[in-house]
Structure formats: structure tokens, C-alpha cells
Amino acid sequence: MNSSEQKIELTKVFEAPISRVWEALVNPIEQKKWYFDFGPTWKLELGHVFEWEAGDPADKMWLHRGKIIEVVNGRKLVHSWEYPGYTGYSILTWQLSSQDPNWTELKLHHLFKIPFDPSVTALQKEEFEKGWDYIVNTSLKEYLEK
């Protein structure tokens, strides 16, 4: 994997105030409406480890684990992303900036520090690209702009 393949970057502008986008990112009640249900393991605290399951219930549910690395309240959330029992480690950064009172830019940066197991199709960069495209450009957009 060369350096250009070790990350995914997406930028999206939403018709929503920055405070609304931030709440969608960090509030567990809102998260589960467009993203994942982190349940009781989620806490927006530096160093906190949280886990969640996601996948296809008819096929495979994947255990995910993250650790809060950085929080700039209302602007930036950074956490790790890994799959217990599988190789690989990545860092996910959500960066928000206000375009004006009603528009917010989101920059998502997923950096694969240690690539995930190449023998597992579901853990390949292309699958993450499809997933982030749907999560940011469809699911989050529809949730925020409804």
C-alpha cells in the first residue's frame, strides 16, 4: 500500500449549523439515527475506549473498537478504529468548520496507520470508501437536512 492508498478523505458541506452537525457526531441518541449505535460504551472523554457492532446480521457482525484521541469541542473529534481479533489500526478525524450560520463543512480523514488484514475483503480500503461515501453523502446529509 503506498502513501496515497493509506487514507481516505471526504469533504462535504451541509445545510445545517455547526452545532447541529457536532451534536449528530457526538450525541449517542443522534448517532444511532444516521451512523452507529454505540450504546452505553460511548463517552466523549479523552482516552475513553468504546465498542460497537455493525455489519450484516444475515452474514457477519463486526466488533469495532475505538479510543477517543482528541476533542476540540464543537469542531474536531479524533478516535481510533480497529477490529479486535484482526490486524490493523486506523485513526478517524472529523473536522468541522462553519461556512456561515446555516452551513457547515465536514472534513473526514481516515488514516490507515497499520493496514487491515488484506485477506479479509470487508476490511479493504475500497469497502471503507463505499461505506464513508454512503455515511457522509447520504445518511448524514439526509439526517441533517431533513
C-alpha positions as MATLAB code, in Angstrom:
seq = 'MNSSEQKIELTKVFEAPISRVWEALVNPIEQKKWYFDFGPTWKLELGHVFEWEAGDPADKMWLHRGKIIEVVNGRKLVHSWEYPGYTGYSILTWQLSSQDPNWTELKLHHLFKIPFDPSVTALQKEEFEKGWDYIVNTSLKEYLEK';
ca = [
       0.000    0.000    0.000;
       1.592    3.316   -0.975;
       1.041    6.530    0.977;
      -1.823    7.721   -1.251;
      -3.643    4.450   -0.533;
      -3.287    4.706    3.236;
      -6.011    7.284    3.740;
      -9.496    8.275    2.730;
     -10.524   11.922    2.686;
     -14.020   13.288    2.163;
     -15.290   16.860    2.331;
     -18.981   17.682    2.457;
     -20.885   20.906    3.118;
     -24.215   20.550    4.902;
     -27.077   22.979    5.155;
     -27.029   22.882    8.949;
     -25.429   24.980   11.689;
     -22.158   23.689   13.101;
     -23.784   22.998   16.491;
     -26.306   20.647   14.857;
     -23.592   18.761   12.950;
     -21.494   18.445   16.122;
     -24.454   17.044   18.076;
     -25.075   14.500   15.307;
     -21.436   13.379   15.645;
     -21.200   13.130   19.429;
     -24.691   12.621   20.874;
     -25.448    8.872   21.146;
     -29.187    9.394   20.601;
     -28.476   11.196   17.336;
     -25.571    8.932   16.270;
     -27.767    5.865   16.069;
     -30.210    7.613   13.716;
     -27.643    8.039   10.915;
     -24.404    6.273   11.904;
     -23.856    3.563   14.535;
     -25.461    2.723   17.834;
     -22.547    2.953   20.261;
     -24.876    2.284   23.181;
     -23.611    2.688   26.728;
     -19.935    2.317   25.777;
     -19.774    5.823   24.228;
     -18.315    8.712   26.237;
     -16.818   11.848   24.755;
     -13.772   11.770   27.042;
     -10.081   11.670   26.134;
      -8.730    8.144   26.425;
     -12.172    6.537   26.650;
     -12.488    3.203   24.806;
     -15.819    2.344   23.191;
     -17.071   -0.651   21.209;
     -19.890   -1.291   18.789;
     -21.103   -3.954   16.404;
     -22.019   -3.312   12.799;
     -22.381   -5.368    9.671;
     -24.895   -7.602    8.001;
     -26.909   -9.561   10.589;
     -27.526  -12.271    7.965;
     -23.790  -12.551    7.250;
     -21.287  -11.164    9.781;
     -21.486   -8.618   12.546;
     -18.108   -6.979   13.155;
     -16.906   -5.909   16.581;
     -15.324   -2.448   16.311;
     -13.244   -0.678   18.934;
     -12.329    2.988   19.172;
     -10.470    5.196   21.607;
     -11.025    8.949   21.901;
      -7.721   10.622   20.982;
      -8.654   14.311   20.635;
     -11.702   16.504   21.177;
     -11.967   20.180   20.279;
     -15.478   20.884   21.469;
     -17.796   21.752   18.607;
     -15.031   21.446   15.992;
     -12.980   18.251   15.975;
     -13.249   14.627   17.040;
     -10.415   12.128   16.591;
     -10.649    8.462   17.532;
      -9.017    5.186   16.670;
     -10.791    2.459   14.712;
      -9.871   -1.201   14.878;
     -11.355   -4.692   14.849;
     -10.447   -6.845   17.867;
      -9.037  -10.155   16.652;
      -7.864   -8.744   13.299;
      -4.693   -6.938   12.317;
      -4.804   -3.244   11.503;
      -5.203    0.109   13.188;
      -6.602    3.361   11.870;
      -7.378    6.893   13.017;
     -10.578    8.709   12.112;
     -10.760   12.518   12.218;
     -13.988   14.519   11.932;
     -13.206   18.237   11.451;
     -15.985   20.855   11.305;
     -15.870   24.463   10.158;
     -18.696   26.942    9.916;
     -19.282   28.342    6.436;
     -21.903   30.753    7.774;
     -24.600   30.365   10.455;
     -26.521   27.818    8.360;
     -23.799   25.887    6.529;
     -21.100   23.607    7.912;
     -18.161   21.925    6.210;
     -17.166   18.456    7.374;
     -13.758   17.045    6.544;
     -13.459   13.336    7.266;
      -9.974   11.833    7.265;
      -9.491    8.086    7.762;
      -5.797    7.233    8.086;
      -4.798    3.556    7.962;
      -1.718    3.512   10.231;
      -1.472   -0.290   10.043;
      -3.452   -1.693    7.096;
      -6.220   -4.116    7.939;
      -5.864   -7.796    7.054;
      -5.562   -7.941    3.227;
      -7.186  -11.386    3.132;
     -10.478  -10.011    4.510;
     -12.471   -8.316    1.728;
     -14.727   -6.405    4.119;
     -11.679   -4.681    5.666;
     -10.194   -3.353    2.427;
      -9.857    0.343    1.622;
     -12.386    0.108   -1.222;
     -15.054   -1.132    1.211;
     -14.327    1.780    3.553;
     -14.545    4.213    0.616;
     -18.021    2.908   -0.241;
     -19.063    2.984    3.400;
     -17.867    6.536    4.086;
     -19.415    7.763    0.838;
     -22.794    6.422    1.943;
     -22.459    7.508    5.590;
     -21.394   11.100    4.824;
     -23.042   11.868    1.479;
     -26.340   10.050    2.019;
     -27.059    9.066    5.616;
     -25.675   12.140    7.425;
     -26.858   14.527    4.709;
     -30.419   13.179    4.865;
     -30.376   13.252    8.665;
     -29.141   16.840    8.922;
     -31.106   18.321    6.042;
     -34.473   16.632    6.634;
];
